[in-house]
Amino acid sequence: MACSDHTFDSGGAEEHQPREGTKQALLVAMLSQKTGVTISELVDATGWKTNTVHAALSTFRKSRKNIVVENISARRIYRIHNKGQF
């Protein structure tokens, strides 16, 4: 099982949490799982197109969420990296 990690830190942007019950809140909850999530799982959960999910991930990075991307068994797994994790 090959694994390579990438962490994207957004720099100095201000962090905020999405409103409860929104699709963005759903994405944060799914990305916060220890096991992570694939883009296709995010697409299925939200009903959004792939490019919209990628745009949401970009927005999260700008809002100071550290998104970790792992390549595991030819699958890209995304999750939010919280301090103290790993």
C-alpha positions as CSV (number, residue, x, y, z in Angstrom):
1,M,0.0,0.0,0.0
2,A,1.7,3.2,-1.2
3,C,1.0,6.3,0.8
4,S,2.2,9.9,0.2
5,D,0.9,12.8,2.3
6,H,0.4,16.4,1.4
7,T,-0.8,19.1,3.8
8,F,-2.1,22.4,2.5
9,D,-1.8,25.2,5.0
10,S,-3.8,28.3,4.1
11,G,-1.5,30.8,5.7
12,G,-3.0,33.7,7.5
13,A,-6.7,33.7,6.4
14,E,-9.3,33.9,9.2
15,E,-11.0,30.6,10.2
16,H,-14.7,30.3,10.6
17,Q,-17.2,27.4,10.8
18,P,-20.0,26.9,8.4
19,R,-23.6,27.1,9.6
20,E,-25.1,23.9,10.9
21,G,-27.3,22.0,8.5
22,T,-25.6,23.3,5.4
23,K,-23.7,21.3,2.8
24,Q,-20.5,23.0,3.8
25,A,-21.1,21.8,7.4
26,L,-21.6,18.3,5.9
27,L,-18.3,18.5,4.1
28,V,-16.5,19.6,7.2
29,A,-18.0,16.7,9.2
30,M,-17.1,14.2,6.5
31,L,-13.5,15.6,6.2
32,S,-13.1,15.5,9.9
33,Q,-13.4,11.7,10.1
34,K,-10.2,10.0,11.1
35,T,-10.4,7.8,7.9
36,G,-11.0,10.7,5.6
37,V,-13.2,10.7,2.5
38,T,-12.8,10.6,-1.3
39,I,-14.0,13.2,-3.7
40,S,-16.7,10.8,-5.1
41,E,-18.0,10.3,-1.6
42,L,-18.3,14.1,-1.1
43,V,-20.0,14.3,-4.5
44,D,-22.5,11.6,-3.6
45,A,-23.3,13.2,-0.2
46,T,-23.8,16.8,-1.5
47,G,-25.1,16.2,-5.0
48,W,-22.6,18.7,-6.2
49,K,-20.4,18.3,-9.3
50,T,-16.8,17.3,-8.8
51,N,-15.5,20.8,-9.7
52,T,-17.8,22.3,-7.1
53,V,-16.4,20.0,-4.4
54,H,-12.9,20.9,-5.4
55,A,-13.8,24.6,-5.2
56,A,-15.3,24.1,-1.7
57,L,-12.0,22.4,-0.6
58,S,-10.1,25.4,-1.9
59,T,-12.3,27.7,0.1
60,F,-11.7,25.6,3.2
61,R,-7.9,25.9,2.7
62,K,-8.3,29.7,2.4
63,S,-10.3,29.7,5.7
64,R,-7.3,28.1,7.5
65,K,-8.4,24.5,7.5
66,N,-5.5,22.2,6.9
67,I,-6.6,19.6,4.3
68,V,-4.5,16.5,4.1
69,V,-4.4,14.5,0.9
70,E,-3.2,10.9,1.1
71,N,-2.7,8.5,-1.8
72,I,-3.7,5.1,-0.5
73,S,-4.0,2.2,-2.9
74,A,-4.5,4.4,-5.9
75,R,-7.2,6.4,-4.1
76,R,-6.9,10.0,-3.0
77,I,-8.2,10.4,0.6
78,Y,-9.0,13.9,1.9
79,R,-9.4,14.9,5.5
80,I,-9.0,17.9,7.8
81,H,-5.8,17.7,9.8
82,N,-6.3,19.0,13.4
83,K,-3.3,19.9,15.6
84,G,-2.3,16.9,17.7
85,Q,-3.6,14.4,15.2
86,F,-1.4,11.7,13.7
